[in-house]
């Protein structure tokens, strides 16, 4: 069996908002990589045995006192190094170059012009001597260190790409990892494949084979429990573990009454009927609605829903004899973000419910077969495992479900109205070909009534807001420019078909200043 971890790229993080994108681009080249803090010890770097190292960008200046730096001997390890933005400046300064504040900062689009011989990394990066790139820097390299040559520059910054081919050291001032650098993905592919010599063993098929083998060794003949939500991560984890150990897996599906229209039945059809997975379905709508009665604070609603889910899951798990493992759909961004929260080195961090262990009294060991994967890799594996395309590629759905898409108090009446409106909205987005171009779309129930007219009568009914955004990383997002004729059709269907709604509005707020979800 292919050892998918035998070729590894190490990415050292200096706090750039784009660092995870670097890792995703490396993975798209079918090469395994890991993100680690910039101050990873030389001993640990040697033990990692990277085929190449990438130094990320970061918000600091390399000449500041206490600026982030790497182990001094890193550049002497004999493995190729690519420095991006701050990483290039750090490399330049290390070898005796000068980095100074730029006379004119560059943020956004710039035209890069080739200087001299491109060399192996940049051979196919330029077309007719130039290439559009994305910049984000306030400092620049004023003097190139000995042994390096300038490959490219812009009108504002004459040193934007450098190389020392003999030592396989490369630096770029721009960000090849972002979509705004059109040939950036190709440049990173060239670095990890041609410069570092990786053959590309990180493929969905190999990942599945490796995960199945590891699950079987880890679990042996033990029983495993998994909390199935119907979301992408838990669904793919369930399919993968079931492929590995079959009936040793039992899934607990807690239907909290806050799911989308028909979602509970879809989950049971996909897993219990089609894949033959053992699924216990718990109808807990009444318990959740009772617990939420009278509560309007968004954070308190989230805690009520989360705590009750854990309680019900524990009750059901206690009925499963001899279970030794709890499986979770933890993915690599969860691990990265939680590690950042612990070290304090990440700039945009959050804690995550999937990372951080279990209550001691549960006495279960954790099984996390997706913890090395990004979301797009999880989706690719889901399709390879035969899960339905619409399940694998559907938009994110919050853990508390419709509980945070009903503003204020959650009531069954509100949930039923919202379910129907949301189903119509999503159906129309698929029909018009918008769904796969949108990053996230959903309806929100507003607990306010407005005056309307239906037929010859006056109405006084509720309002639904429609939300659709485009984003690459969910840290920022722009509202989706829905054609007027499609909005008109969607609004007409919701008002005509959903009793209790007489007004539909479209949210045209971007993130920031708004958030994607309303609560």
Secondary structure, 3 states (H helix, E strand, C coil): CCCCCCCEEEEEECCCCCHHHHHHHHHHCCCEEEEEECCCCHHHHHHHCCCEEEECCCCCCCCCCCCCCCCHHHHHCCCEEEEECHHHHHHHHHCCCEEEEEEEEEEEEEEEEECCCCCCCCCCCCECCEEEEEEEEEEEEEECCCCCEEEEECCCCCCCEEEEHHHCEEEECCCCCCCCCCCHHHHHHHHHHHHCCCCCCCCHHHHHHHHHHHHHHHHCCCEEEEECCCCHHHHHHHHHHHHHHHHHEEEEEEECCCCCCCHHHHHHHHHHHHCCCEEEEEECHHHHHHHHCCCCCHHHHHHHHHHHHHHHHHHHHCCCCCEEEEECCCCHHHHHHHHHHHHCCCCCCCCCCCCCCCCHHHCCEEECCCCCCCHHHHHHHHHHCCCCHHHHCCCCCCCCHHHHCECCCCCHHHHHHHHHHHHHHHHHHHHCCCHHHCCEEEEEEEEEEEEEEECCEEEEEEEEEEEEEECCCCCCEEECCCCHHHHHHHHHHHHHHCCCEEEEEECCCCECCCCCCCC
